[in-house]
Amino acid sequence: MVEVLKEQVYVIPLRNTRRAPRWRRCNAAVKDIRAYLARHMKSENVKLDSSINEKIWEHGSQKPPVQIRIRAMKFEDGQVQAELAAEE
């Protein structure tokens, strides 16, 4: 069993996806989330849950959310798993 080293909830801003062409904004948002988690959790091995993908693509490829709330867990082997955090 792999033990969780760190668990953190992040509110990731996705406003910078406006720099991408309209039809590619959700793809840019997913890349931004991976880069944000890699930088803050200090690991390149980032796995995103399907709930994150569904939330980003909820309004189509041209309109991702402005920010997203994610719960990330880093394990002993260096892997980071992220899922959509519950709204409070």
C-alpha positions as CSV (number, residue, x, y, z in Angstrom):
1,M,0.0,0.0,0.0
2,V,1.4,3.4,-1.0
3,E,1.1,6.0,1.7
4,V,-0.1,9.6,1.1
5,L,2.6,12.1,1.8
6,K,0.8,15.3,1.2
7,E,-2.9,16.3,0.5
8,Q,-3.8,19.8,-0.5
9,V,-6.8,21.7,-1.9
10,Y,-6.0,24.2,-4.6
11,V,-8.1,26.8,-6.4
12,I,-6.4,27.0,-9.8
13,P,-7.0,30.1,-11.9
14,L,-7.7,29.3,-15.5
15,R,-8.0,32.9,-16.8
16,N,-4.8,32.5,-18.9
17,T,-6.5,30.0,-21.2
18,R,-8.0,33.1,-22.9
19,R,-4.6,33.4,-24.7
20,A,-5.4,30.2,-26.7
21,P,-7.6,30.1,-29.8
22,R,-11.3,29.7,-28.8
23,W,-11.6,26.2,-30.1
24,R,-8.5,25.1,-28.0
25,R,-9.2,26.7,-24.7
26,C,-10.3,23.5,-22.8
27,N,-7.1,21.7,-24.0
28,A,-5.0,24.6,-22.7
29,A,-6.9,24.5,-19.4
30,V,-6.0,20.8,-18.9
31,K,-2.4,21.5,-19.7
32,D,-2.4,24.5,-17.3
33,I,-3.8,22.3,-14.4
34,R,-1.1,19.7,-15.0
35,A,1.6,22.3,-15.0
36,Y,0.2,24.0,-11.9
37,L,0.1,20.7,-9.9
38,A,3.6,19.7,-11.1
39,R,5.0,23.0,-9.9
40,H,3.2,23.1,-6.6
41,M,3.4,19.4,-5.7
42,K,7.0,19.0,-7.1
43,S,6.3,16.0,-9.2
44,E,6.0,15.5,-13.0
45,N,3.8,12.4,-12.6
46,V,0.3,14.0,-12.4
47,K,-2.9,12.0,-13.0
48,L,-6.2,13.8,-13.3
49,D,-9.5,12.3,-12.4
50,S,-12.3,12.2,-15.1
51,S,-14.4,14.5,-12.9
52,I,-11.9,17.3,-13.6
53,N,-12.2,16.7,-17.3
54,E,-16.0,16.7,-17.2
55,K,-16.0,20.0,-15.2
56,I,-13.7,21.7,-17.7
57,W,-15.6,20.5,-20.8
58,E,-19.0,21.2,-19.2
59,H,-19.8,24.2,-21.5
60,G,-17.9,23.0,-24.5
61,S,-14.4,23.4,-25.8
62,Q,-14.6,27.2,-26.1
63,K,-15.7,28.1,-22.5
64,P,-13.7,26.5,-19.7
65,P,-14.4,27.7,-16.1
66,V,-12.5,30.8,-14.9
67,Q,-11.2,28.8,-11.9
68,I,-11.4,25.2,-10.6
69,R,-11.1,23.7,-7.1
70,I,-9.0,20.6,-7.0
71,R,-7.9,18.2,-4.2
72,A,-4.4,16.8,-4.9
73,M,-2.7,13.9,-3.2
74,K,1.0,13.1,-3.5
75,F,2.1,9.5,-2.8
76,E,5.4,8.0,-1.6
77,D,6.3,7.0,-5.2
78,G,6.0,10.6,-6.4
79,Q,2.7,10.2,-8.2
80,V,0.2,13.0,-7.8
81,Q,-3.5,12.2,-8.2
82,A,-6.0,15.0,-8.5
83,E,-9.8,15.0,-8.2
84,L,-12.5,17.6,-8.2
85,A,-12.9,19.0,-4.6
86,A,-16.3,19.3,-3.1
87,E,-17.8,22.8,-3.2
88,E,-18.4,24.2,0.3
